[in-house]
Amino acid sequence: MKGRPAPRTFLADGTPLPAVLDEAMIHAVVHGFYARIREDELLGPVFNGAIAAEQWPRHLAKMCDFWSSMLLRTGRYEGRPLAPHLAIPGLGEEHFRRWLTLFQATVRALCPSDVASIFMDRALRVAHSFRLAVAFHRGENSLEVRPILAESL
């Protein structure tokens, strides 16, 4: 496994991450979330069309690395997550909104509320960043892209 053991990391305000936020929780969230995605009426066809059935285990491992790197600062993730999203024709706010809705349902079901909030904060930032990049890539006015707020899901 690449990377290093996760030291106790801290949130931006200097508060340590809850000890319950560990690799096992990240694994549960990633696997639970993508199980919902694959069965979703809107997102299932997009993801299942882009990721072959035999590639799902690899994708899930990569997403565990992504979230581990983002939350626990393990440095395991090596990749460029934006590029595949730019290649999806018609990717729009409704897709990101559904992605966030399913993610929120997953973290609320699996995590204590403080940890769910940490996951959602990062997911909202990623979604907004990707939406801005998609707009820019398409030549659209990215100033018109407003963040999706958790309260609106």
WOKA-V805600 format. One record per residue. N is the residue number from 1. RES is the residue in three letters. NEAR is the number of other C-alpha atoms within 8 Angstrom. Layout:
N & RES & NEAR
N & RES & NEAR
This chain:
1 & MET & 3
2 & LYS & 5
3 & GLY & 7
4 & ARG & 7
5 & PRO & 5
6 & ALA & 8
7 & PRO & 7
8 & ARG & 7
9 & THR & 10
10 & PHE & 9
11 & LEU & 8
12 & ALA & 5
13 & ASP & 5
14 & GLY & 6
15 & THR & 7
16 & PRO & 8
17 & LEU & 9
18 & PRO & 7
19 & ALA & 5
20 & VAL & 5
21 & LEU & 10
22 & ASP & 8
23 & GLU & 7
24 & ALA & 7
25 & MET & 11
26 & ILE & 12
27 & HIS & 9
28 & ALA & 9
29 & VAL & 11
30 & VAL & 11
31 & HIS & 9
32 & GLY & 9
33 & PHE & 11
34 & TYR & 9
35 & ALA & 8
36 & ARG & 9
37 & ILE & 12
38 & ARG & 11
39 & GLU & 8
40 & ASP & 9
41 & GLU & 6
42 & LEU & 8
43 & LEU & 13
44 & GLY & 11
45 & PRO & 10
46 & VAL & 8
47 & PHE & 10
48 & ASN & 10
49 & GLY & 7
50 & ALA & 6
51 & ILE & 9
52 & ALA & 8
53 & ALA & 6
54 & GLU & 5
55 & GLN & 8
56 & TRP & 9
57 & PRO & 7
58 & ARG & 7
59 & HIS & 9
60 & LEU & 11
61 & ALA & 8
62 & LYS & 9
63 & MET & 9
64 & CYS & 11
65 & ASP & 10
66 & PHE & 11
67 & TRP & 10
68 & SER & 15
69 & SER & 12
70 & MET & 8
71 & LEU & 7
72 & LEU & 12
73 & ARG & 10
74 & THR & 12
75 & GLY & 10
76 & ARG & 12
77 & TYR & 9
78 & GLU & 6
79 & GLY & 4
80 & ARG & 5
81 & PRO & 6
82 & LEU & 7
83 & ALA & 7
84 & PRO & 7
85 & HIS & 10
86 & LEU & 10
87 & ALA & 6
88 & ILE & 7
89 & PRO & 5
90 & GLY & 4
91 & LEU & 7
92 & GLY & 7
93 & GLU & 7
94 & GLU & 6
95 & HIS & 10
96 & PHE & 10
97 & ARG & 10
98 & ARG & 10
99 & TRP & 10
100 & LEU & 12
101 & THR & 9
102 & LEU & 11
103 & PHE & 11
104 & GLN & 10
105 & ALA & 8
106 & THR & 11
107 & VAL & 13
108 & ARG & 10
109 & ALA & 6
110 & LEU & 9
111 & CYS & 10
112 & PRO & 7
113 & SER & 7
114 & ASP & 8
115 & VAL & 11
116 & ALA & 12
117 & SER & 8
118 & ILE & 8
119 & PHE & 9
120 & MET & 12
121 & ASP & 8
122 & ARG & 8
123 & ALA & 10
124 & LEU & 13
125 & ARG & 8
126 & VAL & 8
127 & ALA & 10
128 & HIS & 11
129 & SER & 8
130 & PHE & 10
131 & ARG & 12
132 & LEU & 10
133 & ALA & 10
134 & VAL & 10
135 & ALA & 12
136 & PHE & 10
137 & HIS & 8
138 & ARG & 6
139 & GLY & 6
140 & GLU & 7
141 & ASN & 8
142 & SER & 9
143 & LEU & 5
144 & GLU & 5
145 & VAL & 9
146 & ARG & 6
147 & PRO & 6
148 & ILE & 8
149 & LEU & 7
150 & ALA & 7
151 & GLU & 4
152 & SER & 5
153 & LEU & 7
